[in-house]
Each structure stands twice: as structure tokens, then as C-alpha cells.
């Protein structure tokens, strides 16, 4: 019974991981210019107050951007940049930054 439960959990995690990484990195790269103003074009911020985006997990980035957009996470400097993004655009941006080389 425990093996069956573990199998169900692993199946669910695998399925959800595939859904979370559904963005198109090349489309995200086209939309990332505004992000680069603060987070830099390579996703590694020069300001210690702004997070590095390069190499972050796509699911994490997507969730955070959606939270900013939907007002669940408040940051006045982020809101104007994300308020009009569609879910697809967010997934694309997340995939783009997830594919960049993280800070060493």
C-alpha cells in the first residue's frame, strides 16, 4: 500500500512539473527587454535589492510573476510591468529566465 501511495505522489509531481514548464524560452526572450532594465539582460541583477532571475525554476518565476500581476504579492515597482501580461506571456518569460546561466 505504501508503495502504491508513493507511486501516486511521484506521478502527480511528474505531471505537475511538465505543466509548470510549458513556456517558450525564445518567445520569452522577445518579451524580456523591460525585465532587463532592473534584472539585467542576462538575468543577473547589478542591484542587490533586485533578485537574480537567471537559472531560477520556471514554476517559481511563473508563480511569483502571477502573484505580482494579480495583486497577491505587492511590490509597487513590479506591478506596472506585469499587470497586463497573459498567463502565456508569463510562462514564456519564466522559461526564458530559467534557461539562462545562473550567477556563480
N, C-alpha and C positions, 0 to 999 in steps of 0.2 A: 504494500500500500504506500509506503514512504517513497519507494522508487517511482511509482506512478505519479504521486504528487510532485516530486522533483522534476519529472519529465514534463508535466503540465506547466510548471513555472518556467522551465528553460524554453519551452515552445513559445510561451507568451512573451518572454523577454526577447527572444529572437525575432518574433513577428513585430513587436513594437519598435525594435531597433531599425528594422527595414523601413518602417513608415516614417520615422523621425528623420532619416537621411534621404529625403526624397527630392531635395533641391538640385538645381542645375548650377554647378560652380561657374560655368562660363557666362551664364545669364547674370549670376550674382556679381561677377567681376564688372559687368557693364553698369551695374547699379551702385557700386561701392565707392564712387568718387566722393560723394558727400561724407561718407563714413571716414574716409581717409583724411579729411580735414582735422579731425581730432585723434583718430586711431591710427593714422598714417596709412599710406597706400599698401604697405606690407603687413598691416595689422598689428604692428608693434608700436605702441604709443610712446611719444617722447615726453609726455607729461605723466608723472607718477599718479596723478589723480584720476586718470582715464585708463581703463583696463586694456590690456593686450587682447586682441581678438584672434590673432593667428594661432592656429592649432587647437582652438577650443572645440569641444564636441558640438556638432551641428545641432543636436537636440537641445543642448543647453542654450546655445545662442538664439535659436528659434524661440524657445520659451521666454527668454528674457526680453527679446525684442517685442514679442506679442504682449507681454505684460506692460512694457512701456507704452505701446500703442493703445492698449485697452484701458490704461489708467490704473492698472493693478499695482504697478511699480511707478512711483513718482520721481521723476528727475526732469526738472524744467528744461535743461539743455537738450535732452534726448527727445522729448515729446514732439516738438515740431518736425523733426527729421523722420519720425516713424509713423505719425498719426494717419497718413494716407496710404501706407503700404498694405498690399493684399497679403493673404497667407502665402500665396505662391512666391511673391517677391521676397518675403521674409525667409522662406525655405531656401531660395536661391542665394540670398546674402549669407545665410548661415553655412550653406555648403561651400561657398567661396572662401570664407574666412577659416572654416575648418580644414580646408585643403592647403592653407598657407603654412609655411615653416614657422613653428613657434619660437619664441625667444629662448636663447640657450640658457 
